[in-house]
């Protein structure tokens, strides 16, 4: 609780000036309105010198000074003045309660009100402090800030008992309190009972709806307001624009914008900025840019609002407009709007989305002050663009105290998660294991998201037992954890283990499988030849959990039948699909035809893919290889010639090997560039011969039935 104590001994009496106090009170009101802190401090000195703050004097000067300090944001000065004030009246307590609300301490505001009531209860004379309309209005503000509906109803009862509900000002505060506390129904009932409903009352309910995420209700109340004949003001429109923006219904944007123009509010900076942010955040960057140009550039105004500029950059990001983003960046540099951490972070995020690593790094290096978001954005940008070593170096710099500008920041879970995913994508086992040690040492191992990322990393890097160990040691497992383990076994072709974990998930009963779970388990069955098990899982999606299969699930089932050569079932399944098959269906079928040499069905799949993906080279290469494998070299050459005429060229496939965690090498098929190429091929041929011998022995030992 802040400053509720009463000084033990008052200062000695001073003869006050009869002219200083009234003049100072008038000046203090002006200083409070202008938030003029130096003038307020000077008037404080004058009042002390004149004796107007003596305990024997009226509280008018003291309360005016207290209010001025609060309005100027000098909260410590206000609290110190309260500690030196032995007597307090309703105005004093009103300011004190409001001050606690400004400091974000609604419970302290209630304690101040209770203290006022308790002092009045112990006074034996008629000088007890009684709340006025400003006191209870400040108390209702505290209720709204606390979002405590029960406490608000108790205060409402106090207002009824003490006859405050006849005051329109108090009723407006009461409506605002219920709206902010989330009880919009009560706020609306009180509003409709008012004989005269003004724009402030309507706006309170609308803003309360928006604050509590009741966006559709906010627009309904807005329509009721218009039907009531009350015109909205700029504050009303700010809430309505925010509601439309959060709803993301672009059909509402133009009518709201037109209403702003009709009301003559297009020149209001706050409303204009809100419209720009509404358009930008929903990807309508063209409209946002036009409005920004009209509001600022053509009028020679400078936009200093970081949230508006950040929203414009975000709009370029979500709409895929790199050109507009670069223009905004140039405009910011021209107007000397940089440095600004929030804007620079938005610029880095935009360049990272478009994989413009050099541009993102240029912004990062130019930042005078960086926060953890800056570092995370740059590290993530490098990692996703395959600059894994650079990402790890930046991570090391941040961890070591920011020799390159870290400013004492330390990696958080977002930083660590991004680097783990980078190691996973790049196949960097040694770096991933080192990072795992860091995660254990610094306590990130208790973060579920990081553990899930580690499971996938180890699975992709072929260390399945490490993935299992992490999963077993997790204190808390979410559905992503189970999905990650099922996916891990699917990557390794261990469908039986994937099914085991799928059954364990059902047995535990904490999480129900979702569409991703079924996608992973069916895929695992497909790669392991577990046809009946995989199809049973597909059927249980809708039957047991009411999950509607997506195109990816249908593709997995086609792959399930196709890999095992059961083309009749695959064709029947495709015919019975409730949705038209797309390229994700015919592609796996074509791959299965290549695996089993089914030329006729491959030609049928090729015809479908020609319609669906006429400019793709992937399926053409597969079909060409199928013809070549079947000895139909003329047809294979024909497809290659057609690709050449159309300018289609297959992207060269490549692989990457990490040699001892020290040397990484990227190579293509039949590559001979490595200095140890002869030794590499000698070892490879030896491995190939060994695998062929093992396969021959297994085939001889396995019982084969030929009908």
Order of alpha helices (4+ residues) and beta strands (2+ residues): alpha-alpha-alpha-alpha-alpha-alpha-alpha-alpha-alpha-alpha-alpha-alpha-alpha-alpha-alpha-alpha-alpha-alpha-alpha-alpha-alpha-alpha-alpha-alpha-alpha-alpha-alpha-alpha-alpha-alpha-alpha-alpha-alpha-alpha-alpha-alpha-beta-beta-alpha
